[in-house]
C-alpha cells in the first residue's frame, strides 16, 4: 500500500516544524506539512502549529513493486545554466534519467493519499531518489521520463515546461483520415461542472489540412512551430499535428505530435475534428456514457481491477538533448 501511517510519540509540547525537522531535515519537514501528511488528534497539522504531548502520525509513501522493468536509462551533460535545488545551487553537469513504458489503465501518480497503485510506486521502488518529470493519462500507455535525483527531476521538468522535449504518439481513430492536419484550438477545462469537470473542450480555432504525399511530418512540425496559438478567455492554447499512417474503411492509424502539453489535448483535438480515438470513454460520447465510465473508473481504482478495454493511444517517442527513445505500440 503506497501510503502508510507511521506512529510518532510527542514527549513534550513543541512546534510541528521543529519536531519534523529533527527527524527528516527542514526541507522534507516543510513538504510534509505543506502536503497535509502530519496529523494529531484527527487534525492535519500545519506550519507554525504547536504539537501536544502524546501520539501523532505521519503518512509516508511506501512504494510497491509493480514488476514493470525500466525501458531505458542514461545520463547527459546539461545544456542550460545550473539550477537551484532547495537553497543551494547544484553544480553537477550530469543529468541522470530513467524511462518506463507505462501500461494502459494505470495512474501516473497516486490518487490523493489512498492505496491505489501508480507508476510512482515502481519509480520509487527502484530508486527512492527518483521522480517523474511529467505524466500520462490513466488510460494512455507509453514512455514516461523520470529524473534519478532532485536536480535531474527539476531540469527535465523545465524542459517539458519550455516545450524542449519532442513527443510523438500513435493512435487509432475512427473513420478514414486521408489528410494531415495542424489543429490550432485553445482548450478549456471549464466546459463542464460537477462530476464531468474532468472533461475539457476545444474552442473555435483553425484546422490546417495538408496532403501527406506532399508534406512530411518534419515539414509540418517546422510549419506548426511558427504558428501563433489561438487563445480565448479562460483557455489555454494548444497545437497538435495529426499525420495518417494507415487508412482502412473503419479506422485510421495516426501519428500525433503535440507542440503543447494540455490535459487530454490529443483526445480533445481529435474529437473536435470528428475522429475520436477508438475506445475513448470520455470524448465523443454522451454525458451519460462519460458518467458511467467515471463511476466505473472509481470502482477500478478502489478494487485494483482493470477495464476490459484500452484507449488506443500510446506515447511512442521522446526526443531531448540529442537523445531519442521509441517504444512500439501494442495495438
TARATA-V771778 format. One line per field, one symbol per residue. psi: psi as a letter, one per 40 degrees, with the letter a starting at -180 (. if undefined). burial: I if it has 24 or more other C-alpha atoms within 12 Angstrom, else O. Layout:
psi->???
burial->???
This chain:
psi->hdhihhhihheihihddddddddeidddddddddefehihfehhhiheihiihaiiiihihgiihefhiidiiaiihieiiiihhbeihhehehhhiihighiifhidiihbfaehiiddddddddhdeiiieaiiidehiahhhiheiddddddddddddefehhiiihihiiihheiiihhghihhefdiibeeeehaihihaihhiiheedhidddddddddeihhhiihfihiihhhhhhdhhaddihhihhhheigihfddddddddefgihhehedieiiddddddddddddddddefiiifiihghhhdihhifeihhhhiif.
burial->OIIOOOOOOOOOOOOIIIIIOOOOOOOOIIOIIOOOIIIIOOOOIIIOOOIOOOOIIIIIIIIIOIOOOIOOIOIOOIOOOOIOOOOOOOOIOIIIIIIIIIIIIIIIIIOOOOIIIIIIIIIIIIIOOIIIIIIIIIIIIIIIIIIIIIIIIIIIIOIIOOIIIIIIIIIIIIIOIIIIIIIIIIIIIOOOOOOIOOIIIIIOIIIOOIOIOOOOIOOIIOOIIOOOIOOOOOIIIIIIIIIIIOOOOOIIIIIIIIIIIIIIIIIIIIIIIOIIIIIIIIIIOOOOOIOOIIOOIOOOIOOOOOIOOIIIIIIIIIIIOOOOIIIOIOO
